[in-house]
């Protein structure tokens, strides 16, 4: 059985989209025929949480005597818990630093996703925002320098509505990747109201018509409808800086469109990025290694339906070599 710890209703609803019943490895009396058994504990990044829950659910169907406990809390928690040995695996959604490498962290890439700029879908300036998009430089002056304070100043309109800027208060990959996109800044450089967690950010933006923030893909798009969640709109990036969203920059209408743009590189890196499972040194537990191998083989088929981007064949081969 998986355990979901102190998670907002928003996350639980995402997880429940994945839940299903059935067990192919038991006889008609319900007795397991599978030899694998034991516990795996995993904590960390909100960005990776829904996908790891899906993997845990599917793996447990194959191996009903395996108990996988998954909890979210941010990438920083995943790194801390993994390095301290509190969990077998951490979920991590930002670049592995030299300091972390020196502490003995071991990692494999398991999927890709991206951080998206987000606002309320009732924003009074939404029509202008969707037509022109925002450049990296414009976003820098909203999130980092705070030079741009009103929507009119940002979009060159008559609006005097102030921009209410939000960021993540927890140590997280989303904030780091968003800041890195903005002129190679850091999470600490973002000048904004702090909100805990991806679900908290989404809820804050739904309630604040003049708010601006950022979310991981799976908290902006509904995996069942493949459309944006009601209340949330994704800010299109004016990548070529010509003051309008051209046809080849317009890939936000559905989850499948943004996933394709991430995979083929039209959406920039950062704020797209690899997602990792990490540990304190290479895991020695054979159950953990079996689970990781399954993730990189059979488990990859669940990546697109969960709202993530699969690794290339070359990348999967390289990651599998790490667990041999």
N, C-alpha and C positions, 0 to 999 in steps of 0.2 A: 504494500500500500504506500502511496506517495503522501507526503505531508506538506500542506501549503500553510506557511507560517505568517500570520498577521498581515495578510495581503488585502489591499483595497478590493471592493466589489468589482471594480473595472478589470483588475488582473484576473480575478477568479472567473469572470465571465469569458475572458480570452481563453483561459485554460479549459473551461468546460466545453468550448467548441471542439476541443480535441478528444474529450473523454468518450470512450466507447467500451463495449463489453465483449467478452469472448475469450476463449482459451483453447488453442489447438493442441496443447501439450498435456492434456489430462484425459483420463479414461472416463467412461460413462458414470463412474461413481465420484468423480471430482478429484481423484488422486493424481498428483503430478507424476509424470514419467521423466521429467527433466532433472539432470544431475546438478546443474548449476544452482547454487544457493548462496545467500549472504546479503550484506547491506552495502549500499553505496550512498554517501552523503555528498551533496553538491550545493554550493551557494554562490551568490555574486550578481552579475550584471542583469539589470532589468531587460536590456536589449536581447539577451540570449535566453532568458527565462522561458518564454512560451515554447520555443523550439526544443529546449532540453526537456521540458515537461512532456511534450509530444514523444520525443525519443524514449523517455523513461516509461511512458505508458505502453508504447509498442513493444519495447524490449521485455517488459514485465509480462506481456501476453505470451511471448515465446518462452519465458523463463519465470513461471509463477512463484518460484521460491526465492526470487531476488526482490529485495525491497529497496527502492530508490527514493530517497528523500531530497526534494529540491526546494530551495528557498531563495527568494530575491532579496536584494539589499544594496545593490550597486557594485560596480566593478571593483572599487576599493575594498569592499568587504570580501569579495571573492578572492582577491590577492592575499589579504591579511589572513583569512581563514585557511587558505591552501598552504601558505608558507608556515603557519603555526601548527599545521597538522590537524586542525579542527574538522576539516572535511577532506575527503579523498580527492575531490576535484573542485576547482573554482571556475566560475564563468567570468570571462574577461573580455572587454570590448574596446580596448585601446592598445596602442603600441606598447610592447614590452620594453621597459627602460633598462639601461645598463645597470643601474642600481639593483633592479629586480633580478636581472641575470646573475649578478654577483651574489645574491642571496640564495641562488640555487633553484630558481623557478624553471620548470620544464613546461613546454606548451605544444599544442597542436592547433592548427587552424581547422575549423569545422564547417564554416559557412561565411557568407558575406551579407552585410546590410548597409544601411546608410542613415545619417541624421538629416532631418528635413526641417527647414524653417516653417513655423506654424503660427497661425492667427485664428481668431474666431471667424466663422463663416458669415457672421453678421457685422463684421467690421464695416463702418461707414465708408471707408476708402477702398473697399475690396475691389470694385470694378477697375479703378486706376491701378491698383497693385497687381491684379492679374494680367492687365494689358502690358505693363512695363516691366514687371518683375523687379528684382533688386540685384545689384551687383555686389561683389565681395566688398568693395570699398564702401558702398552705402551701408551694408550690414555692419562693417567695422565701426562706423561712426554712430551706429545705434547701440551696439553691444559693448564696445570697448572704450571709445572715447566719450560717449554720450553727447557728442557735439550736435547730433540731430535729435531734436526733442519733440517735434510735432509731426503729424502725418502729412501736413501741407508742406513742411520743409523737406521731408523725405521724398515726396512724390511730385513736388512742384505744383501744388494745387492751393486753393484758398483755405483748406481745412486748418483750423486752429486746435484740433483735438490733440492732446498730449499722447505720446507713445509710452505705454507702460511696459517696461522690459522685464522679462522673467528669465531666470537661469536655474540650474539644478543646484541645490544646496548639498547634496550627497556627492562624495567623490565618485565620479562616473565617467565612462567612456564617451557618452553622448556629449557632455560639456567639453571634454578635451578635444574631441574631433571637430566640434563646431568652432571652438576657439582656434584650433590649428588651421582650419580653413580660412579664418579671418586673420590673414597676415601672420600666420605661425604664432598666434598668441597662446596663452594658457588658460585653463579654467579659472584660475585666480584673477585673471585680467578682466573677466566679464563683470561689468558694473550693472547689477540688476537685483531684483527681488528674488531671493532664494526659495525654491520649491523642491520638496523631497520627492524623488521618483518620477518616472515617466507618466504614470497615471495621474499623479498630482499636477504635473505640468499641463497635461491635456485638459483636466478639469478646470484649472485656473484660466486657461485661454477660452474655454467655452463660456465662462462667466464674465470675462472682461472683453468687451467689444473693441477696446483700443489696445489690447495686450499683444505682445509679440514674444515668441519663444522658439523652442525647437523640440522635436520628438524623434525617437527611433521609428522606423517605417511601420512596425506592427502596432504602434500606438496611435498612428494617424489613419491607417486603413483597416477596415473590417475584413477579416479573413473569410467570412461566409459570403458576403456580398461582393467582395473585391473592390469596394468603393470606399471613399473616405468616410470616417465616422461622422454622424450628424454633429454639427457644432464646430467641427475642425476644418480649416482650409490650409492647404500647403502652399507656401510661398514659392513661386517659380523663380529660378535663378537666371538672371540675365548674364549668361556666361561670356558672351562675346562683347558685352558692354555697349551695345548699340541703342539702348533705351527702349527696347521692345522685346517681347517673347516671340522668337521666330519659330517656324514649324518644327525645326530639329531640336528646339529647346522645350517644346511643349509635350511633356511625357508624364503628366501628373494625374490624368483623369481616372486611372484605375491602378490597383496594386500590381497587376501584371505589366502595365506600361512602365511604371517606375522600376520594377525589378529588371525588366529588359534593359532599361537605360543604365542601371547600375552595372549590369553584367557586361554590356558592350562599351562602357567607359564614357557614355555621353553625360552621365551624372558624375561630377568630379570626385577624385580621391585626394585628400579628404574633401568632404565629410563622409564619403562611403569608406568602408573599412572591412578588414577581416575580423571574425569573431573567434575566440579561443577558449579551449578548456585547458586549465593549468593545474600543476601539482608541484609539491616540494620534491624535486627530483623526479626521474622517470618512475611511474608507479610500479611496484613489485607485485601488487595484488593481481592475481590472474583474472579475477572477476572484472576488475576495473579495466584491464587491458582488453578483455573480450568485449566489454561494452564499447570501448573506444574503437575497436576494430569494426564492430557492427555499425557504429555511427558513420564511419568512413566508407562503408560498403552498402549494405541494405538500407541503412538509415538515411542515406542521401536522398532516397525517393520521397521522403516526407518534407524535405527542405522547401520546395516551391509552394506546396499547399499551405505550409505554415507561414508564408509571407517572406521568405528569405531567398537568397541567391546561392545556387550551388557553386562549389569550387570547380575549377577546371580539372580535367583528367590528369594533367601534369601535376597540379597541386595536390590532388588526392593521393597520387602515387608517392609524392615526397612526404606527405604527412603519415601515410601508412608505414613508411620505412622507419619512422621514429618509434613505432611501437612494436617492432619486430624483436 
